[in-house]
Amino acid sequence: MRKTFMASAVLAAALTLPAQAADYKVGLLLPYSGVYASLGNDITAGFNLAVEHFGKDLGDDTLTLVQEDTEVKPPVGLAKARKLVLQDKVDAISGIVSSGVLAALRDFVHQTETPLVVANAGNDQMTGERCSPYIIRVSFSNGQVNRPMGPWLVEKGVKKIYTLAPDYAAGRQMIEAFSKSFTEAGGEIVGGQFTPFRKTKDFGPYLTAAAASGADGIFVFYAGGEAIGFVKQYGEFGINEKMPLYGSGWLTSPLYVGAEGKAADGVITSLNYSPSIENPENERFQKDYMAAHDRAASEYAVQGYDAGRLIVEAIKASGGDKAAFKKNLSKVKFSGPRGPLEIDPATNNIVQNIYIYETKVAEDGSTSQEILDTVEAVRDAPNGCQMN
């Protein structure tokens, strides 16, 4: 009896001990140089704002950030990830813009059991057939963003589409997802081409082929400098009235839509975020981001913001237990600037709303996005994912 009582007393005392304080180190692995530096900087700015908003009440725990530049090169990204894990001893990595960099990191983070919170790269395979319990995506998958546009366009009477995208993995995944949903809804892909990635300066021949195809519109995926070049040439080509332009939302990102000018007016796209979403979380996010950076926050900034919040909330739920922290990352759910967010346990991909919106360009050159429709709680099928 006495031994039983003493054992019970020891257990009770252990359960009432205060949680151990822990210093959580997180590596931000993003492009800070080269063609995607602006994306890396936006994601970092959003992440830091999340820490400011939600990380002030960590109790005795602390959060330390270590930044490394991927240079958008898979070998460099892998080398920097090794440095963060083996030398800096980070508890998690966040960031990753390039799908190629994400693919290069997959086996390393899986084998070292290092959580990777993806804040941009949409490679479908990383939450599909090559998924890992240590890869949690809080941004999007390439298919997730584009699938809703297929049935939506058919419902609006658009029956024939010509497709264009750069010739690399993300471009092909984007177009494949859209084309599949469009044809399943009763639409017809009447033609399409993949343009040389980062090499195409003249889109005239591709626009000529689209105009001759008999399509009701063009659906494209372009981002960054290619988006600016394509949209401007589309406007100069003068086919906007008879052949409307549709696509993935990066086509008219707040980061560079101003450079596209009047040609962006009337372009309809789908994405996981628009600055014009009306909810208190987005109002606070945009207000504070504008105050800090003197410009509206982009979709990249909001992905960094939600990645930062996910990590902070997982820390709060873990009581200094780093093993629990790893598990809690995929259990966090909240409503943010994008609306309700959660991680699908079947894939570790985000479940989120997809917004279909039209870009408006005023006479003074100012731009806005009018949300036309919201497709709620879009999630991916497992697509071969087995969490082990």
N, C-alpha and C positions, 0 to 999 in steps of 0.2 A: 504494500500500500504506500509506504513512504517513498519507495523508488518511483512509483507511478506518479505520485504527487509532485515530486521534484522534477521529473521529466516534463510534466505538464507545465509547471511553473517556468522552467527554462524556455519552453516553446512560447509561452505567453509573453515572456520578456523579450524574446527575439522578434515577435510580431509587432511589438510596440516600439522597437528601436527606431529612431529617426532615419529617414532615407539618407544614403551616402551622397555627398555632393560630388558632382562629376564635371569635368571640363570636356565638352563636346567639341571636337575639331572637325570642320567641314571644308572640303576642298572645292572651290569653284573652278571648274575646268571648262574654259570657254575661249573663243577666239578674241584676242585683244589686239591683233594685228591682222593685216590683210583684208580681203574682200568682205569678210563677215564681222569685222571689228565692231561696227555699229550695233549689230545684233548682240554680241557679247556684252557690250557696254550697257545696252538697254536691259538685258536680263539681269546683269549685276545690280543696276540701279533699282530694279523692281525687287530683287532679293533683299537688298539693304533696307528698302522701305518696309518690307514685311518684318524684318528684325526690329526695326524701330517701332512699328505698330504693335507687334505681338510678343516681342522678346524681352520686354522690360520686367516681367514678373516670373523669372525662371527660378526664383528662390536662391538657393545656394549653388545651383548649377550655373555654368558659364558656357558661352558659345564663342568659339574662335574661328575665323575664316582665313583660309589660305588660298590665294589666287594663282592659277597657272594658265599659260597661253597655249592652246592647242595648235595655233597657226592654221587651223582647218586641214591638218595633215594627219592621217591615221597613225603613222609611226610616231610622230611627235606626241599626239594625244595619248598613245599607249605609254610612251616613256614618261610623260608627266604624271599619268595615273600611277605608275609604279613608284615614282618619287613621292607622291602624296601619301600612298599607303605604306610603303616600306621605310621611308625616311621621316616623313612628317607625322606618321601614325594617325591619319585622319580616321574618324569614325564613319564618315559617309562622304560621297562625292556628289556634287550637283552641277548641272549645266548641260553641256554637249549640244552644239548647234548642228553639226554635220552627221548625217546618217552613216557615212563611211567611218567616222571616228567612233561612233557608237558601236558599230559592228566590230571594230578593232579592239574595243575595250571589253566586249561581252565575256569572253572566256576568263579574262584576268579577274574581273570583279566577281564572277561566279565562283571561281576556284578559291579566291581569298575571302569570300563571303563578305565583301564590302558593299554596302547599300549604295546604289547609284540612282539618284532622283533626277530623271531626265526632264529638262526644262525647255527642250525644243525638238530635237531630232525625231522624225516621225516614222522611221524605218518600220514597216509593218511586221517584219520577222522578229523584231526584238520583243514584241509582246504577242507573238504568234509562235511559229515553230521553234524559234531560238530563244524563247522566254526564259527567265530566271527568277526565282523568288527574291533575288537581290537587285533586280532592275524594276523600278517603280516609275511609271511615266505620268507626269502631271501636265503634259502639254497636249499631245494629240497623236494619233496615228495617221498616216497618209490617207488610208482608206476612210477613216472616220470623218474627216473633214469634207470629203468629196461625195460620198454615197448619197447624202440627202438631196443633193442638187438634181440627181437623175429623175426621180419621180416628181419632184417639184416642177421641173421644167415641162415635163409631159403634161402635168395637170394644168399648166398655164398655156398649153396649146403649141409648145415647141416640139416638133416631131422629128426634125432632122438636124443633126449637129456635125460640125467638122471640128476635130480636136488638134491642138498643138501643145507641145511641151518640150523642154530641153531633154536631150538624150542621156539621162543617167538614172540611177535606181529610183530616186524620189519622183522624178517626172513620169516614169513609166508606171509606178504604183498609183500615183494620183489619177492618171488618165484611165488606167485599168479599173479602178474602183468606180469612177464616174460612169464609164462606158457600160459596165456590167449593170449598174442600177438603172441607167437610162434605157438600155435595151430591154431589161426585164419589165420595165414599166410600159413598154410599147413603143419606145423611140427607136430611131435608126441612126447609127453612125455612118455617115456617107463618105467619110474619108478622114485622113489625119496624117500628121508627120511629126517626127521627133527631130528637133533642130540641134545642131552641134552645141554642146554645153559650153558656155563662156566664150564661144568663138563666133556666134552669129551676131553680126552687126546690122545686116540688111534683111529685114523680114518681108520685103516686097514680094519675092517669089512665093513665099508661103501664103501671104495674104491673097495673092492672085489665084493660087490653087483653091483656097477656101471660097473666094468669091465665085469661082466657076463650078463649084461642087453642087450647087442647088440646095445648100443647107439653109435652115431657118436662122442659124446663129453659129458662133464659134465658142467653144469651151476650151480654156487654156489654163495651164499652170506655168507662171513665171514669177520670179521674185528678184528683189534687189535691182541691180542695174539692168538686167534683162527685162524686168517688168516695165521699167521706165522706157526703155527703147521700144519695146513692143507696143505699149499703149500709145505712145506718141506717134509711131508710124501707122498704127491702126487709124488714128484720127486723121493723119495726113492723107491716108489712102481714100478716105471719103466713102466708106461702105457702112458707116454706123447706122444709117437709117434703114437699110435693107437687110443688114446682117448684124444684129446686136451681139455684144461681147459679154460672155459669162466666164466664170472661172473660180479658182480657189482664191480666198480673200487676200493672200499676199500680193496679188496683182495690184491692189490699190491700198497698200499698207499706209497708215498714218506717217510712217517713217519717210516715205518718199512720194506720196500721192501729189504733193504740191509741185514736184518737178514734172509730173505728167501733164499738168495743165488742163485745158478744157477737154482734151481727149478722154479724160477719165469720167466725164459726166455721163451718167446713165449706165455705167458698167455695173452688172449685178454679180455678186460673188457670195461664197459661203465660207464661214470661218468659225472658230470657237470663241471669238471675242470681237466686239465692236465698242469703241469709246462711247457710243450713244446708248448703250444698255442702261436702262433706268432701274437702279436699285441703290439703297444707301451705301452698300459696300463699294460700288463703282464710283459713286459721287465722292466719297472720301478718298479713294485711291487716286482718282484723276485730279482732285483738288490739291492733294499733298504732292503728287508727282509734278504737277505744273508749277507749284511753288518752289520746288527744289531744282527743276530743270528748265523752266520757262518754255515748255512745250507739252503737248498731250502725250500721254503714255500709249505706247504701241501694244500690239498683241505679244511681242517679245517681252516687254516689261511686265505685263500681267502674268505671263508664265513664270518669270523669275520671282514675282511677288508670291504667287501661289506655291511655288516650290519652297520658298523661304518659310512661308506659313506652315506648310506641311511638316517641315523639319522641326520648327519651333513647337508645334502642337505635339509631335511625337516625343520630344524631350520632356515636355510638361507631363505627359501621361506615363513617363517611365521611372520617375523617382530616383534618378541617378543610376538606374540599372541599364547598362549599355546593351545587354542581350535583349532586354525588353524593348529598348529603343529600335533595334533592327526590325522586330516584329510589328511594332506600333506604326511604323512608317506607312504600311499598306492598309492600316485600319482607320486612319484619320479621314474624317469627312467634315465639310463645312460649306457655307454659302459665301462666296467671294464676289469680286467684280464681274466674273463670268456667269454667276448664278450658282446653283447647287453643284458640288463636286464630291466625288467619292472614287475610290480605287476598286476596280472589279477584281475580286479574289481569283477568278478563273484565268485572268491574263496579266494582272498588275498594270493594266492600262486604265487611264482615266475614263470615267463616265461623266458626260457633260452635255450641255446644250450646244447645238450648232445653229448659228444665226445666218439667215439669208438677207442680204442688205444691198441697197443701191447707193452708189457714190453720187453725191451732188456737188457740182462746182458752181459757185456763185459768180456774178459778173466781176467782183473784185478779186477773184481767184481763190477765195476761201473755200474749204471743202467740208462736207459733212456726210454722215452715213445714215440713211433712213432704213431702219429694220423693217423688212417686208414680212418675215415669217420666222418662227422659232421652232426648231425640231428638238424636242426635249429628251434628255437622258439618253443620248446616243452612246451605244456601247458596241464593241467589236465581238464577233464570235471568237471562240478560242483559236481557230485556225491552226490547229496542231499543237497548241501550248499545253504542256504538262508541267505543273509546278513541282519540281523535285531537284 
